[in-house]
C-alpha cells in the first residue's frame, strides 16, 4: 500500500501540472491565495449555518432557506480548495508526504 501511494505521489509530482506549478514564477502564491479563499468559502457558510441552527435569526430566515443559499457556497468552496490543494501538492508531493508532523 505504501509503494502504491509513493508511486502515485511521484506520478503527481512529475506530471505536467507539477512542472508548471514549480516553474511558473507567481503561480504558487496565487494558488495559495485561491486555496485560502476556497477554505473560507467552505467554513464560513458552515459556521453561519451552525449559528442559524443555534437559533440566531430564527424569525428572519428559516433553516431550509438558509441551507438552500449556504450549501452551494460551501460546495463551491470545497471544489476550489480541493482543486487548488491538488495543484499545490503537485509541486512537491513526495517532500510534503515525507514530512512528519511537528513535535
BATORPA-709097 format. One record per atom (N, C-alpha, C, CB): residue number from 1; residue in three letters; atom name; x, y, z negated. Coordinates in steps of 0.1 Angstrom, whole numbers, always signed. Each point is the difference from the previous one (the first is absolute). Glycine has a CB too. Layout:
{seq:NUM&type:ALA&atom:CA&east:X&north:Y&up:Z}
...
//
This chain:
{seq:1&type:UNK&atom:N&east:+8&north:-12&up:+0}
{seq:1&type:UNK&atom:CA&east:-8&north:+12&up:+0}
{seq:1&type:UNK&atom:C&east:+9&north:+13&up:+0}
{seq:1&type:UNK&atom:CB&east:-18&north:-13&up:-12}
{seq:2&type:UNK&atom:N&east:+28&north:+12&up:+4}
{seq:2&type:UNK&atom:CA&east:+9&north:+12&up:+0}
{seq:2&type:UNK&atom:C&east:+7&north:+2&up:+13}
{seq:2&type:UNK&atom:CB&east:+4&north:-4&up:-25}
{seq:3&type:UNK&atom:N&east:+0&north:-7&up:+32}
{seq:3&type:UNK&atom:CA&east:+6&north:+1&up:+13}
{seq:3&type:UNK&atom:C&east:-9&north:+6&up:+10}
{seq:3&type:UNK&atom:CB&east:+14&north:-19&up:-5}
{seq:4&type:UNK&atom:N&east:-27&north:+16&up:+4}
{seq:4&type:UNK&atom:CA&east:-10&north:+6&up:+9}
{seq:4&type:UNK&atom:C&east:-1&north:+15&up:-2}
{seq:4&type:UNK&atom:CB&east:-13&north:-22&up:+0}
{seq:5&type:UNK&atom:N&east:+12&north:+26&up:-12}
{seq:5&type:UNK&atom:CA&east:-1&north:+14&up:-4}
{seq:5&type:UNK&atom:C&east:+12&north:+7&up:+5}
{seq:5&type:UNK&atom:CB&east:-14&north:-5&up:-20}
{seq:6&type:UNK&atom:N&east:+25&north:+0&up:+17}
{seq:6&type:UNK&atom:CA&east:+13&north:+6&up:+5}
{seq:6&type:UNK&atom:C&east:+1&north:+2&up:+15}
{seq:6&type:UNK&atom:CB&east:+11&north:-10&up:-20}
{seq:7&type:UNK&atom:N&east:-16&north:-1&up:+27}
{seq:7&type:UNK&atom:CA&east:+1&north:+1&up:+15}
{seq:7&type:UNK&atom:C&east:-11&north:+11&up:+5}
{seq:7&type:UNK&atom:CB&east:+8&north:-24&up:+1}
{seq:8&type:UNK&atom:N&east:-19&north:+24&up:-8}
{seq:8&type:UNK&atom:CA&east:-10&north:+10&up:+4}
{seq:8&type:UNK&atom:C&east:+5&north:+15&up:-2}
{seq:8&type:UNK&atom:CB&east:-18&north:-17&up:-5}
{seq:9&type:UNK&atom:N&east:+25&north:+18&up:-7}
{seq:9&type:UNK&atom:CA&east:+5&north:+14&up:-3}
{seq:9&type:UNK&atom:C&east:+11&north:+3&up:+10}
{seq:9&type:UNK&atom:CB&east:-5&north:-3&up:-24}
{seq:10&type:UNK&atom:N&east:+14&north:-6&up:+28}
{seq:10&type:UNK&atom:CA&east:+10&north:+2&up:+9}
{seq:10&type:UNK&atom:C&east:-6&north:+4&up:+14}
{seq:10&type:UNK&atom:CB&east:+15&north:-16&up:-12}
{seq:11&type:UNK&atom:N&east:-26&north:+9&up:+16}
{seq:11&type:UNK&atom:CA&east:-6&north:+3&up:+12}
{seq:11&type:UNK&atom:C&east:-6&north:+14&up:+0}
{seq:11&type:UNK&atom:CB&east:-5&north:-25&up:+3}
{seq:12&type:UNK&atom:N&east:-1&north:+28&up:-14}
{seq:12&type:UNK&atom:CA&east:-6&north:+14&up:-1}
{seq:12&type:UNK&atom:C&east:+11&north:+11&up:+1}
{seq:12&type:UNK&atom:CB&east:-19&north:-10&up:-14}
{seq:13&type:UNK&atom:N&east:+30&north:+7&up:+7}
{seq:13&type:UNK&atom:CA&east:+11&north:+10&up:-1}
{seq:13&type:UNK&atom:C&east:+6&north:+1&up:+14}
{seq:13&type:UNK&atom:CB&east:+4&north:-5&up:-24}
{seq:14&type:UNK&atom:N&east:-3&north:-5&up:+31}
{seq:14&type:UNK&atom:CA&east:+7&north:+0&up:+13}
{seq:14&type:UNK&atom:C&east:-10&north:+3&up:+12}
{seq:14&type:UNK&atom:CB&east:+17&north:-16&up:-9}
{seq:15&type:UNK&atom:N&east:-29&north:+19&up:+6}
{seq:15&type:UNK&atom:CA&east:-10&north:+3&up:+10}
{seq:15&type:UNK&atom:C&east:+3&north:+14&up:+6}
{seq:15&type:UNK&atom:CB&east:-17&north:-15&up:-12}
{seq:16&type:UNK&atom:N&east:+10&north:+18&up:+22}
{seq:16&type:UNK&atom:CA&east:+1&north:+14&up:+7}
{seq:16&type:UNK&atom:C&east:-5&north:+10&up:-10}
{seq:16&type:UNK&atom:CB&east:-3&north:-10&up:+23}
{seq:17&type:UNK&atom:N&east:-7&north:+7&up:-31}
{seq:17&type:UNK&atom:CA&east:-6&north:+10&up:-10}
{seq:17&type:UNK&atom:C&east:+11&north:+3&up:-10}
{seq:17&type:UNK&atom:CB&east:-23&north:-9&up:+3}
{seq:18&type:UNK&atom:N&east:+30&north:-1&up:-8}
{seq:18&type:UNK&atom:CA&east:+11&north:+2&up:-10}
{seq:18&type:UNK&atom:C&east:+11&north:+9&up:+6}
{seq:18&type:UNK&atom:CB&east:-6&north:-22&up:-10}
{seq:19&type:UNK&atom:N&east:+9&north:+19&up:+22}
{seq:19&type:UNK&atom:CA&east:+11&north:+8&up:+7}
{seq:19&type:UNK&atom:C&east:-5&north:+15&up:+1}
{seq:19&type:UNK&atom:CB&east:+8&north:-20&up:+13}
{seq:20&type:UNK&atom:N&east:-20&north:+22&up:-9}
{seq:20&type:UNK&atom:CA&east:-5&north:+14&up:+2}
{seq:20&type:UNK&atom:C&east:+0&north:+7&up:-13}
{seq:20&type:UNK&atom:CB&east:-14&north:-7&up:+20}
{seq:21&type:UNK&atom:N&east:+9&north:+1&up:-30}
{seq:21&type:UNK&atom:CA&east:-1&north:+6&up:-14}
{seq:21&type:UNK&atom:C&east:+13&north:+3&up:-5}
{seq:21&type:UNK&atom:CB&east:-22&north:-12&up:-4}
{seq:22&type:UNK&atom:N&east:+32&north:+3&up:+6}
{seq:22&type:UNK&atom:CA&east:+13&north:+2&up:-5}
{seq:22&type:UNK&atom:C&east:+8&north:+11&up:+7}
{seq:22&type:UNK&atom:CB&east:+0&north:-24&up:-6}
{seq:23&type:UNK&atom:N&east:-2&north:+25&up:+19}
{seq:23&type:UNK&atom:CA&east:+8&north:+9&up:+8}
{seq:23&type:UNK&atom:C&east:-6&north:+14&up:+3}
{seq:23&type:UNK&atom:CB&east:+9&north:-21&up:+10}
{seq:24&type:UNK&atom:N&east:-22&north:+22&up:-11}
{seq:24&type:UNK&atom:CA&east:-6&north:+13&up:+2}
{seq:24&type:UNK&atom:C&east:+3&north:+9&up:-12}
{seq:24&type:UNK&atom:CB&east:-19&north:-10&up:+14}
{seq:25&type:UNK&atom:N&east:+22&north:+23&up:-11}
{seq:25&type:UNK&atom:CA&east:+5&north:+9&up:-10}
{seq:25&type:UNK&atom:C&east:-10&north:+3&up:-11}
{seq:25&type:UNK&atom:CB&east:+15&north:+9&up:+17}
{seq:26&type:UNK&atom:N&east:-27&north:-5&up:-13}
{seq:26&type:UNK&atom:CA&east:-10&north:+4&up:-10}
{seq:26&type:UNK&atom:C&east:-12&north:-9&up:-1}
{seq:26&type:UNK&atom:CB&east:+7&north:+23&up:+5}
{seq:27&type:UNK&atom:N&east:-6&north:-35&up:+1}
{seq:27&type:UNK&atom:CA&east:-12&north:-9&up:-1}
{seq:27&type:UNK&atom:C&east:-2&north:-6&up:-14}
{seq:27&type:UNK&atom:CB&east:+4&north:-5&up:+24}
{seq:28&type:UNK&atom:N&east:+7&north:+1&up:-30}
{seq:28&type:UNK&atom:CA&east:-2&north:-6&up:-14}
{seq:28&type:UNK&atom:C&east:-6&north:+10&up:-10}
{seq:28&type:UNK&atom:CB&east:+20&north:-15&up:+5}
{seq:29&type:UNK&atom:N&east:-15&north:+27&up:-6}
{seq:29&type:UNK&atom:CA&east:-7&north:+9&up:-9}
{seq:29&type:UNK&atom:C&east:-14&north:+3&up:+4}
{seq:29&type:UNK&atom:CB&east:+22&north:+10&up:-5}
{seq:30&type:UNK&atom:N&east:-25&north:-9&up:+17}
{seq:30&type:UNK&atom:CA&east:-14&north:+3&up:+5}
{seq:30&type:UNK&atom:C&east:-9&north:-12&up:-4}
{seq:30&type:UNK&atom:CB&east:+8&north:+15&up:+19}
{seq:31&type:UNK&atom:N&east:-3&north:-27&up:-17}
{seq:31&type:UNK&atom:CA&east:-7&north:-12&up:-3}
{seq:31&type:UNK&atom:C&east:-3&north:-1&up:-15}
{seq:31&type:UNK&atom:CB&east:+10&north:-12&up:+19}
{seq:32&type:UNK&atom:N&east:+0&north:+16&up:-27}
{seq:32&type:UNK&atom:CA&east:-1&north:+0&up:-15}
{seq:32&type:UNK&atom:C&east:-11&north:+10&up:-4}
{seq:32&type:UNK&atom:CB&east:+24&north:-6&up:-3}
{seq:33&type:UNK&atom:N&east:-25&north:+18&up:+9}
{seq:33&type:UNK&atom:CA&east:-10&north:+10&up:-3}
{seq:33&type:UNK&atom:C&east:-14&north:-6&up:+4}
{seq:33&type:UNK&atom:CB&east:+17&north:+19&up:+3}
{seq:34&type:UNK&atom:N&east:-18&north:-25&up:+8}
{seq:34&type:UNK&atom:CA&east:-13&north:-5&up:+4}
{seq:34&type:UNK&atom:C&east:-4&north:-12&up:-9}
{seq:34&type:UNK&atom:CB&east:+5&north:+7&up:+24}
{seq:35&type:UNK&atom:N&east:+5&north:-15&up:-28}
{seq:35&type:UNK&atom:CA&east:-3&north:-11&up:-9}
{seq:35&type:UNK&atom:C&east:-5&north:+5&up:-13}
{seq:35&type:UNK&atom:CB&east:+18&north:-13&up:+10}
{seq:36&type:UNK&atom:N&east:-13&north:+24&up:-16}
{seq:36&type:UNK&atom:CA&east:-5&north:+5&up:-12}
{seq:36&type:UNK&atom:C&east:-14&north:+6&up:+2}
{seq:36&type:UNK&atom:CB&east:+24&north:+6&up:-7}
{seq:37&type:UNK&atom:N&east:-26&north:+0&up:+18}
{seq:37&type:UNK&atom:CA&east:-14&north:+5&up:+3}
{seq:37&type:UNK&atom:C&east:-10&north:-11&up:+0}
{seq:37&type:UNK&atom:CB&east:+10&north:+19&up:+13}
{seq:38&type:UNK&atom:N&east:-6&north:-30&up:-6}
{seq:38&type:UNK&atom:CA&east:-8&north:-12&up:+0}
{seq:38&type:UNK&atom:C&east:-3&north:-6&up:-14}
{seq:38&type:UNK&atom:CB&east:+10&north:-5&up:+23}
{seq:39&type:UNK&atom:N&east:+0&north:+5&up:-31}
{seq:39&type:UNK&atom:CA&east:-2&north:-5&up:-14}
{seq:39&type:UNK&atom:C&east:-10&north:+9&up:-7}
{seq:39&type:UNK&atom:CB&east:+23&north:-10&up:-1}
{seq:40&type:UNK&atom:N&east:-21&north:+24&up:+3}
{seq:40&type:UNK&atom:CA&east:-10&north:+9&up:-7}
{seq:40&type:UNK&atom:C&east:-14&north:-2&up:+6}
{seq:40&type:UNK&atom:CB&east:+19&north:+17&up:-3}
{seq:41&type:UNK&atom:N&east:-20&north:-20&up:+16}
{seq:41&type:UNK&atom:CA&east:-14&north:-2&up:+5}
{seq:41&type:UNK&atom:C&east:-6&north:-13&up:-5}
{seq:41&type:UNK&atom:CB&east:+7&north:+13&up:+20}
{seq:42&type:UNK&atom:N&east:+2&north:-22&up:-24}
{seq:42&type:UNK&atom:CA&east:-5&north:-13&up:-5}
{seq:42&type:UNK&atom:C&east:-4&north:+1&up:-15}
{seq:42&type:UNK&atom:CB&east:+15&north:-12&up:+16}
{seq:43&type:UNK&atom:N&east:-7&north:+19&up:-24}
{seq:43&type:UNK&atom:CA&east:-2&north:+1&up:-14}
{seq:43&type:UNK&atom:C&east:-10&north:+11&up:-4}
{seq:43&type:UNK&atom:CB&east:+23&north:-9&up:-3}
{seq:44&type:UNK&atom:N&east:-22&north:+20&up:+10}
{seq:44&type:UNK&atom:CA&east:-9&north:+11&up:-3}
{seq:44&type:UNK&atom:C&east:-15&north:-3&up:+0}
{seq:44&type:UNK&atom:CB&east:+18&north:+15&up:+9}
{seq:45&type:UNK&atom:N&east:-23&north:-21&up:+2}
{seq:45&type:UNK&atom:CA&east:-14&north:-3&up:+0}
{seq:45&type:UNK&atom:C&east:-4&north:-11&up:-10}
{seq:45&type:UNK&atom:CB&east:+0&north:+6&up:+24}
{seq:46&type:UNK&atom:N&east:+9&north:-15&up:-27}
{seq:46&type:UNK&atom:CA&east:-2&north:-10&up:-10}
{seq:46&type:UNK&atom:C&east:-2&north:+6&up:-14}
{seq:46&type:UNK&atom:CB&east:+13&north:-17&up:+14}
{seq:47&type:UNK&atom:N&east:-4&north:+27&up:-17}
{seq:47&type:UNK&atom:CA&east:-1&north:+7&up:-12}
{seq:47&type:UNK&atom:C&east:-13&north:+8&up:-1}
{seq:47&type:UNK&atom:CB&east:+25&north:+1&up:-1}
{seq:48&type:UNK&atom:N&east:-29&north:+5&up:+12}
{seq:48&type:UNK&atom:CA&east:-12&north:+8&up:+0}
{seq:48&type:UNK&atom:C&east:-12&north:-9&up:-1}
{seq:48&type:UNK&atom:CB&east:+11&north:+17&up:+14}
{seq:49&type:UNK&atom:N&east:-11&north:-28&up:-8}
{seq:49&type:UNK&atom:CA&east:-11&north:-10&up:-1}
{seq:49&type:UNK&atom:C&east:-1&north:-5&up:-14}
{seq:49&type:UNK&atom:CB&east:+3&north:-7&up:+24}
{seq:50&type:UNK&atom:N&east:+8&north:+4&up:-31}
{seq:50&type:UNK&atom:CA&east:+0&north:-4&up:-14}
{seq:50&type:UNK&atom:C&east:-6&north:+10&up:-9}
{seq:50&type:UNK&atom:CB&east:+20&north:-14&up:+5}
{seq:51&type:UNK&atom:N&east:-17&north:+27&up:-2}
{seq:51&type:UNK&atom:CA&east:-6&north:+10&up:-8}
{seq:51&type:UNK&atom:C&east:-15&north:+1&up:+2}
{seq:51&type:UNK&atom:CB&east:+21&north:+13&up:+2}
{seq:52&type:UNK&atom:N&east:-25&north:-16&up:+10}
{seq:52&type:UNK&atom:CA&east:-15&north:+0&up:+3}
{seq:52&type:UNK&atom:C&east:-6&north:-12&up:-8}
{seq:52&type:UNK&atom:CB&east:+3&north:+11&up:+23}
{seq:53&type:UNK&atom:N&east:+3&north:-22&up:-23}
{seq:53&type:UNK&atom:CA&east:-5&north:-12&up:-7}
{seq:53&type:UNK&atom:C&east:-1&north:+3&up:-15}
{seq:53&type:UNK&atom:CB&east:+10&north:-15&up:+18}
{seq:54&type:UNK&atom:N&east:-1&north:+23&up:-23}
{seq:54&type:UNK&atom:CA&east:+0&north:+3&up:-14}
{seq:54&type:UNK&atom:C&east:-11&north:+10&up:-4}
{seq:54&type:UNK&atom:CB&east:+25&north:-4&up:+0}
{seq:55&type:UNK&atom:N&east:-32&north:+10&up:+11}
{seq:55&type:UNK&atom:CA&east:-11&north:+9&up:-3}
{seq:55&type:UNK&atom:C&east:+2&north:+14&up:+4}
{seq:55&type:UNK&atom:CB&east:-5&north:-15&up:-18}
{seq:56&type:UNK&atom:N&east:+17&north:+18&up:+22}
{seq:56&type:UNK&atom:CA&east:+3&north:+14&up:+5}
{seq:56&type:UNK&atom:C&east:-8&north:+3&up:+13}
{seq:56&type:UNK&atom:CB&east:+23&north:+0&up:-12}
{seq:57&type:UNK&atom:N&east:-31&north:+10&up:+12}
{seq:57&type:UNK&atom:CA&east:-8&north:+4&up:+12}
{seq:57&type:UNK&atom:C&east:-12&north:-9&up:+2}
{seq:57&type:UNK&atom:CB&east:+21&north:+9&up:+9}
{seq:58&type:UNK&atom:N&east:-26&north:-16&up:-19}
{seq:58&type:UNK&atom:CA&east:-11&north:-9&up:+2}
{seq:58&type:UNK&atom:C&east:-13&north:+7&up:+5}
{seq:58&type:UNK&atom:CB&east:+10&north:-14&up:-18}
{seq:59&type:UNK&atom:N&east:-11&north:+26&up:+16}
{seq:59&type:UNK&atom:CA&east:-13&north:+7&up:+4}
{seq:59&type:UNK&atom:C&east:+2&north:+6&up:+14}
{seq:59&type:UNK&atom:CB&east:-5&north:+6&up:-24}
{seq:60&type:UNK&atom:N&east:+17&north:-5&up:+29}
{seq:60&type:UNK&atom:CA&east:+3&north:+6&up:+13}
{seq:60&type:UNK&atom:C&east:+1&north:-10&up:+11}
{seq:60&type:UNK&atom:CB&east:+12&north:+18&up:-12}
{seq:61&type:UNK&atom:N&east:-5&north:-29&up:+10}
{seq:61&type:UNK&atom:CA&east:+3&north:-10&up:+11}
{seq:61&type:UNK&atom:C&east:-2&north:-14&up:-6}
{seq:61&type:UNK&atom:CB&east:+16&north:+16&up:+12}
{seq:62&type:UNK&atom:N&east:-23&north:-24&up:-4}
{seq:62&type:UNK&atom:CA&east:-2&north:-14&up:-4}
{seq:62&type:UNK&atom:C&east:+13&north:-8&up:+2}
{seq:62&type:UNK&atom:CB&east:-25&north:+2&up:+5}
{seq:63&type:UNK&atom:N&east:+25&north:-14&up:-11}
{seq:63&type:UNK&atom:CA&east:+12&north:-8&up:+1}
{seq:63&type:UNK&atom:C&east:+1&north:-5&up:+14}
{seq:63&type:UNK&atom:CB&east:-2&north:-7&up:-24}
{seq:64&type:UNK&atom:N&east:-9&north:+3&up:+30}
{seq:64&type:UNK&atom:CA&east:+1&north:-5&up:+14}
{seq:64&type:UNK&atom:C&east:+4&north:+11&up:+10}
{seq:64&type:UNK&atom:CB&east:-18&north:-17&up:-6}
{seq:65&type:UNK&atom:N&east:+14&north:+29&up:+4}
{seq:65&type:UNK&atom:CA&east:+4&north:+11&up:+9}
{seq:65&type:UNK&atom:C&east:+15&north:+3&up:-2}
{seq:65&type:UNK&atom:CB&east:-23&north:+10&up:-1}
{seq:66&type:UNK&atom:N&east:+27&north:-10&up:-12}
{seq:66&type:UNK&atom:CA&east:+14&north:+2&up:-3}
{seq:66&type:UNK&atom:C&east:+9&north:-11&up:+7}
{seq:66&type:UNK&atom:CB&east:-6&north:+11&up:-22}
{seq:67&type:UNK&atom:N&east:+2&north:-23&up:+21}
{seq:67&type:UNK&atom:CA&east:+7&north:-12&up:+6}
{seq:67&type:UNK&atom:C&east:+0&north:+2&up:+15}
{seq:67&type:UNK&atom:CB&east:-6&north:-15&up:-19}
{seq:68&type:UNK&atom:N&east:-5&north:+19&up:+25}
{seq:68&type:UNK&atom:CA&east:-1&north:+1&up:+14}
{seq:68&type:UNK&atom:C&east:+10&north:+10&up:+6}
{seq:68&type:UNK&atom:CB&east:-24&north:-6&up:-2}
{seq:69&type:UNK&atom:N&east:+27&north:+17&up:-6}
{seq:69&type:UNK&atom:CA&east:+9&north:+10&up:+5}
{seq:69&type:UNK&atom:C&east:+14&north:-3&up:-4}
{seq:69&type:UNK&atom:CB&east:-18&north:+16&up:-1}
{seq:70&type:UNK&atom:N&east:+21&north:-22&up:-10}
{seq:70&type:UNK&atom:CA&east:+13&north:-2&up:-5}
{seq:70&type:UNK&atom:C&east:+7&north:-12&up:+5}
{seq:70&type:UNK&atom:CB&east:-7&north:+12&up:-20}
{seq:71&type:UNK&atom:N&east:+0&north:-23&up:+22}
{seq:71&type:UNK&atom:CA&east:+6&north:-13&up:+5}
{seq:71&type:UNK&atom:C&east:+7&north:+2&up:+13}
{seq:71&type:UNK&atom:CB&east:-18&north:-12&up:-13}
{seq:72&type:UNK&atom:N&east:+12&north:+18&up:+23}
{seq:72&type:UNK&atom:CA&east:+7&north:+2&up:+13}
{seq:72&type:UNK&atom:C&east:+14&north:+7&up:-2}
{seq:72&type:UNK&atom:CB&east:-22&north:+0&up:+12}
{seq:73&type:UNK&atom:N&east:+22&north:+10&up:-21}
{seq:73&type:UNK&atom:CA&east:+12&north:+7&up:-2}
{seq:73&type:UNK&atom:C&east:+11&north:-9&up:-6}
{seq:73&type:UNK&atom:CB&east:-13&north:+22&up:-3}
{seq:74&type:UNK&atom:N&east:+8&north:-30&up:-7}
{seq:74&type:UNK&atom:CA&east:+10&north:-10&up:-6}
{seq:74&type:UNK&atom:C&east:+5&north:-10&up:+10}
{seq:74&type:UNK&atom:CB&east:-12&north:+3&up:-22}
{seq:75&type:UNK&atom:N&east:+3&north:-7&up:+31}
{seq:75&type:UNK&atom:CA&east:+4&north:-10&up:+10}
{seq:75&type:UNK&atom:C&east:+10&north:+6&up:+10}
{seq:75&type:UNK&atom:CB&east:-22&north:-11&up:-2}
{seq:76&type:UNK&atom:N&east:+20&north:+24&up:+5}
{seq:76&type:UNK&atom:CA&east:+10&north:+7&up:+9}
{seq:76&type:UNK&atom:C&east:+13&north:+2&up:-7}
{seq:76&type:UNK&atom:CB&east:-19&north:+12&up:+11}
{seq:77&type:UNK&atom:N&east:+18&north:-9&up:-24}
{seq:77&type:UNK&atom:CA&east:+13&north:+1&up:-8}
{seq:77&type:UNK&atom:C&east:+7&north:-13&up:-1}
{seq:77&type:UNK&atom:CB&east:-11&north:+18&up:-13}
{seq:78&type:UNK&atom:N&east:+4&north:-29&up:+11}
{seq:78&type:UNK&atom:CA&east:+7&north:-13&up:+0}
{seq:78&type:UNK&atom:C&east:+6&north:-3&up:+13}
{seq:78&type:UNK&atom:CB&east:-17&north:-8&up:-17}
{seq:79&type:UNK&atom:N&east:+10&north:+10&up:+28}
{seq:79&type:UNK&atom:CA&east:+6&north:-2&up:+14}
{seq:79&type:UNK&atom:C&east:+13&north:+8&up:+2}
{seq:79&type:UNK&atom:CB&east:-23&north:-5&up:+8}
{seq:80&type:UNK&atom:N&east:+22&north:+18&up:-12}
{seq:80&type:UNK&atom:CA&east:+12&north:+9&up:+2}
{seq:80&type:UNK&atom:C&east:+11&north:-5&up:-9}
{seq:80&type:UNK&atom:CB&east:-15&north:+19&up:+5}
{seq:81&type:UNK&atom:N&east:+13&north:-22&up:-18}
{seq:81&type:UNK&atom:CA&east:+10&north:-4&up:-9}
{seq:81&type:UNK&atom:C&east:+6&north:-13&up:+5}
{seq:81&type:UNK&atom:CB&east:-11&north:+12&up:-19}
{seq:82&type:UNK&atom:N&east:+3&north:-22&up:+23}
{seq:82&type:UNK&atom:CA&east:+5&north:-13&up:+4}
{seq:82&type:UNK&atom:C&east:+9&north:+1&up:+13}
{seq:82&type:UNK&atom:CB&east:-20&north:-11&up:-11}
{seq:83&type:UNK&atom:N&east:+15&north:+19&up:+21}
{seq:83&type:UNK&atom:CA&east:+7&north:+2&up:+12}
{seq:83&type:UNK&atom:C&east:+13&north:+7&up:-2}
{seq:83&type:UNK&atom:CB&east:-22&north:+0&up:+12}
{seq:84&type:UNK&atom:N&east:+22&north:+11&up:-19}
{seq:84&type:UNK&atom:CA&east:+13&north:+7&up:-2}
{seq:84&type:UNK&atom:C&east:+9&north:-8&up:-9}
{seq:84&type:UNK&atom:CB&east:-12&north:+22&up:+3}
{seq:85&type:UNK&atom:N&east:+6&north:-30&up:-12}
{seq:85&type:UNK&atom:CA&east:+9&north:-8&up:-9}
{seq:85&type:UNK&atom:C&east:+7&north:-10&up:+7}
{seq:85&type:UNK&atom:CB&east:-16&north:+3&up:-18}
{seq:86&type:UNK&atom:N&east:+10&north:-10&up:+28}
{seq:86&type:UNK&atom:CA&east:+7&north:-10&up:+9}
{seq:86&type:UNK&atom:C&east:+11&north:+7&up:+8}
{seq:86&type:UNK&atom:CB&east:-21&north:-14&up:+1}
{seq:87&type:UNK&atom:N&east:+17&north:+26&up:+4}
{seq:87&type:UNK&atom:CA&east:+10&north:+7&up:+8}
{seq:87&type:UNK&atom:C&east:+12&north:+5&up:-9}
{seq:87&type:UNK&atom:CB&east:-18&north:+8&up:+16}
{seq:88&type:UNK&atom:N&east:+16&north:-4&up:-28}
{seq:88&type:UNK&atom:CA&east:+10&north:+4&up:-9}
{seq:88&type:UNK&atom:C&east:+9&north:-12&up:-4}
{seq:88&type:UNK&atom:CB&east:-14&north:+19&up:-8}
{seq:89&type:UNK&atom:N&east:+8&north:-30&up:+6}
{seq:89&type:UNK&atom:CA&east:+7&north:-12&up:-4}
{seq:89&type:UNK&atom:C&east:+8&north:-5&up:+11}
{seq:89&type:UNK&atom:CB&east:-18&north:-5&up:-16}
{seq:90&type:UNK&atom:N&east:+14&north:+7&up:+29}
{seq:90&type:UNK&atom:CA&east:+7&north:-6&up:+11}
{seq:90&type:UNK&atom:C&east:+14&north:+6&up:+1}
{seq:90&type:UNK&atom:CB&east:-22&north:-3&up:+12}
{seq:91&type:UNK&atom:N&east:+24&north:+15&up:-17}
{seq:91&type:UNK&atom:CA&east:+13&north:+6&up:+1}
{seq:91&type:UNK&atom:C&east:+11&north:-8&up:-7}
{seq:91&type:UNK&atom:CB&east:-11&north:+23&up:+1}
{seq:92&type:UNK&atom:N&east:+8&north:-28&up:-13}
{seq:92&type:UNK&atom:CA&east:+10&north:-8&up:-8}
{seq:92&type:UNK&atom:C&east:-8&north:-11&up:-8}
{seq:92&type:UNK&atom:CB&east:+16&north:+20&up:-2}
{seq:93&type:UNK&atom:N&east:-22&north:-28&up:+9}
{seq:93&type:UNK&atom:CA&east:-9&north:-11&up:-6}
{seq:93&type:UNK&atom:C&east:+8&north:-9&up:-9}
{seq:93&type:UNK&atom:CB&east:-15&north:+1&up:+19}
{seq:94&type:UNK&atom:N&east:+27&north:-5&up:-15}
{seq:94&type:UNK&atom:CA&east:+7&north:-10&up:-8}
{seq:94&type:UNK&atom:C&east:+7&north:+7&up:-12}
{seq:94&type:UNK&atom:CB&east:+5&north:-13&up:+21}
{seq:95&type:UNK&atom:N&east:-2&north:+25&up:-20}
{seq:95&type:UNK&atom:CA&east:+6&north:+7&up:-11}
{seq:95&type:UNK&atom:C&east:-11&north:+3&up:-11}
{seq:95&type:UNK&atom:CB&east:+17&north:+11&up:+15}
{seq:96&type:UNK&atom:N&east:-28&north:-7&up:-10}
{seq:96&type:UNK&atom:CA&east:-11&north:+2&up:-10}
{seq:96&type:UNK&atom:C&east:-5&north:-13&up:-7}
{seq:96&type:UNK&atom:CB&east:-8&north:+19&up:+15}
{seq:97&type:UNK&atom:N&east:+8&north:-30&up:-7}
{seq:97&type:UNK&atom:CA&east:-5&north:-12&up:-6}
{seq:97&type:UNK&atom:C&east:+11&north:-6&up:-10}
{seq:97&type:UNK&atom:CB&east:-14&north:-4&up:+21}
{seq:98&type:UNK&atom:N&east:+26&north:+7&up:-18}
{seq:98&type:UNK&atom:CA&east:+11&north:-6&up:-9}
{seq:98&type:UNK&atom:C&east:+2&north:+9&up:-13}
{seq:98&type:UNK&atom:CB&east:+10&north:-11&up:+20}
{seq:99&type:UNK&atom:N&east:-15&north:+23&up:-20}
{seq:99&type:UNK&atom:CA&east:+2&north:+9&up:-11}
{seq:99&type:UNK&atom:C&east:-9&north:-5&up:-12}
{seq:99&type:UNK&atom:CB&east:+5&north:+19&up:+15}
{seq:100&type:UNK&atom:N&east:+1&north:-21&up:-26}
{seq:100&type:UNK&atom:CA&east:-7&north:-5&up:-12}
{seq:100&type:UNK&atom:C&east:-7&north:+12&up:-7}
{seq:100&type:UNK&atom:CB&east:+16&north:-19&up:-2}
{seq:101&type:UNK&atom:N&east:-25&north:+16&up:-7}
{seq:101&type:UNK&atom:CA&east:-7&north:+10&up:-7}
{seq:101&type:UNK&atom:C&east:+10&north:+6&up:-10}
{seq:101&type:UNK&atom:CB&east:-22&north:-12&up:+2}
{seq:102&type:UNK&atom:N&east:+21&north:+25&up:-5}
{seq:102&type:UNK&atom:CA&east:+9&north:+6&up:-9}
{seq:102&type:UNK&atom:C&east:-3&north:-4&up:-14}
{seq:102&type:UNK&atom:CB&east:+1&north:+20&up:+15}
{seq:103&type:UNK&atom:N&east:+9&north:-22&up:-23}
{seq:103&type:UNK&atom:CA&east:-2&north:-5&up:-14}
{seq:103&type:UNK&atom:C&east:-6&north:+10&up:-9}
{seq:103&type:UNK&atom:CB&east:+19&north:-15&up:+3}
//
